[in-house]
Amino acid sequence: MAKKSLSIRIDDEMLDKLHVVADYEGRSANSQILILIRDCIEAYEARHGEIKIGNQKKNQ
């Protein structure tokens, strides 16, 4: 699977708090964000079904 880059805008306070949480969990900020995104996707799929990507039909 290819890795892609995503740029986000985030205010200083939120970024500082993200670093505190990531440090507490022993992760980088990037790894912490990936975990949060994964958890969000898993919660969405639990409620709405698997998200199909590519040539597969996407659930809406």
Buried (B, 14 or more C-beta within 10 A) or exposed (E): EEEEEEEEEEEEEEEEEBEEEBEEEEBEBEEBBEEEEEEEEEEEEEEEEEEEEEEEEEEE
